[in-house]
Amino acid sequence: QVQLQESGPGLVKPSETLSLTCSVSGASINNYYWSWIRQPPGKGLEWIGCIYFNGDASYNPALKSRVSMSIDTSKTHFSVTLTSVSAADTAVYYCARGSITAVADWGRGTLVTVSS
Amino acid sequence: QSALTQPAHMSGSPGQSITISCTGTSSDVGAYNLVSWYRQHPGTAPKVLIYEDNKRPSGISNRFSGSKSGNTASLTISGLRAEDEADYHCSSYAGGKTVVFGGGTKLTVL
């Protein structure tokens, strides 16, 4: 049973950079897509992007200029960075396994608040 | 790439069947057999109910079924139960290795 755990700061200042890491246990990071998905308070889900184990990444066109993802297969974790954040980026951020076909496994999510 | 359209709220009584729609375009829902449906209870992560339009993962009740017609996908829940009260989200592959979600539907079981 794969387990995913998000980690990172819960508070980020406007215009700064948000960085989160997802630790993967119980499964190999190889041969899967790994995703980041966020959910603003009281709103629906928004796909941020995904990264394949070989490092090939795809991003939401609306966020593409500000987002990047990386993956460390030897340490079984992957990360997301979002630059120039604003209050609109306040959300629960989920890391997950899967992407295009379906997202089968989700982390518990971590709330990131953008505020000065 | 615009969000898929779902009704914001729906309600039903125990035992009834209910169908939630998810409308996209010919570039996402209508182009690929890659619609997924998720259920999310308050304060928890979503859980996949349906993938590839109409397939159920192991362990998901056959009370949940998925279908699609043109640019609109649907999730039908039969024999509504109290535990079905939750938010339901659809998603679709949108080409270029990107995914788009719907705005979510809050289902109330009366």
Interface residues (C-beta under 8 A of the other chain):
Chain A: S35 I37 K43 G44 L45 E46 W47 C50 S58 Y59 N60 P61 A62 Y94 S99 I100 T101 A102 V103 A104 W106 G107 R108 G109
Chain B: Q1 A3 Q6 L34 S36 Y38 T44 A45 P46 K47 V48 Y51 E52 P57 H89 S91 Y93 G96 K97 T98 V99 V100 F101 G102 G103 G104
